[in-house]
Amino acid sequence: MLEELVERRAEVIKRAEEYKRRRTELNSEANKWSELRDELNGRIKEAVEKAKSFKKQREEYETLIEEKKAKRGELNRKASTYYSMVEKLRKKNDLKSIQVFEGLRRRIDELELKQQVEVLSKDKEKKLVAKITELRKEFDRMQKELEKDKKLKELLRKAQRYRTEADKYHEDAIKYVKLSHECHDKMVDGFKEADRVREKADDAHRLFLEAQEEADDAHRLFIRYLRDIKDFNRVINGLRRKIREDFGFRERVEARKKANDIYEKFRDGEKLSTEDLLVLQKSEMLIK
């Protein structure tokens, strides 16, 4: 029974060592995923901060766009006032409508905005430039016709002055629109990058939790086997102590029996040998 218990204890010790090693390996793996997760979370924070900075810059551009548009609208209204005067004189002189003239200008502005803001193929951009050139020639021709009348020319000059000033604000607005679009694209790219990295960080965190959970299971089993080892030690030590005690008892009984035989020989007058004396001495020590 004792040998069987010792063998079983050896097996339990072996299993405990296996779970101890497994716990160490899993804790190391959990630390690896934890470090990767923290690194990825740092990259997420960096990407989000960068995206937010582009968002803030875009909002600033949007404010500037609104300001430029407001100023452009104010100047265009002043130009329109003079263009209305030009229209009245035109009717008197039976000249081509200023509305057509203004419509032509607006169409040129629209096409120029499209050229600057939109991404076009080479063929489409070539056709667009040709169209703008054609409309500009027609605009210049109409402007020369309107400028033949001196009074009309003066009114047109004032209208054109406001319109030219408005055009500057229009160009500024277009510039900020383009910059706003660039910031918007960079902002979107930043948030997309954060989302991509977040998926990796979530995976790393999931693997960290799995490794940590397995390490905790291994630790619980290791502790359980340690308790089993203690139980085996207690039982084995108790058995060994009992065996030692039983062996000592049998040895004392045997020594007493031998000593009694020697005493009987001594009482009968037989001579005791040295060995008999040693047995008597040993039995006295055992019997004490």
Secondary structure, 3 states (H helix, E strand, C coil): CHHHHHHHHHHHHHHHHHHHHHHHHHHHHHHHHHHHHHHHHHHHHHHHHHHHHHHHHHHHHHHHHHHHHHHHHHHHHHHHHHHHHHHHHHHHHCCCCHHHHHHHHHHHHHHHHHHHHCCCCHHHHHHHHHHHHHHHHHHHHHHHHHCCCHHHHHHHHHHHHHHHHHHHHHHHHHHHHHHHHHHHHHHHHHHHHHHHHHHHHHHHHHHHHHHHHHHHHHHHHHHHHHHHHHHHHHHHHHHHHHHHHHHHHHHHHHHHHHHHHHHHHHHCCCCCCHHHHHHHHHHHHHHC
